[in-house]
Each structure stands twice: as C-alpha cells, then as structure tokens.
C-alpha cells in the first residue's frame, strides 16, 4: 500500500519540507509515475539544494524514463551538491551511477 496519500496530506501543512517532498518523489517512483517523481525531486532540491540523494533519485528516475541526458545532468548537479556539502558517501554513490550511465 502506498504511503503517498498520507505524505501529500502532510505536505498540505508544510509544503516546503524537503524530507516529505523527497518521500513523495520516492512513492511516485515506486508507482512508476516518472514525471511526478521528477517533479517532487525538483521541489526537494528547490527546498534544500544540499539534499544530495534527491539528485541521485532524480537521475535514477530519468534513466528509467528513458532520458539519459537528463539523468547525466542530475548526477552532475548532485556531485556538485555533495562536494559542497562534504558528503563523501553521496558523492561516491552518485559518481558510480554516473560512471554506469556513461559506460
């Protein structure tokens, strides 16, 4: 069962909560709703530019949707965000995703 309705209800009260926006993106991704997932990952990034895994999940979603150029752009932006934040774990995971994409 999807947690999406509950997450969307919470977002009505706090529409710029990065964690809730990210959770909504993840739920849309699980449901195969690529455009909605990307939209929520974009909103997550707008709310918190340092939310590194939003770039990663956005890239993964765009790959699944058949947009490798968009995925590459998302991963590149994610590497920049992870570097600025000093998040080496996120940096490594995003770099791996980019390497796998570009072969």
Buried (B, 14 or more C-beta within 10 A) or exposed (E): EEEBEEBBEBBEEEEEBBBBBBBBBBBBBEEEBBEBBBBBBBBBBEBBBBBBBBBBBBBBBBBEBEBEEBBBBBBBBBBBBBBEBEBEEBBEBBBEBBEEBEE
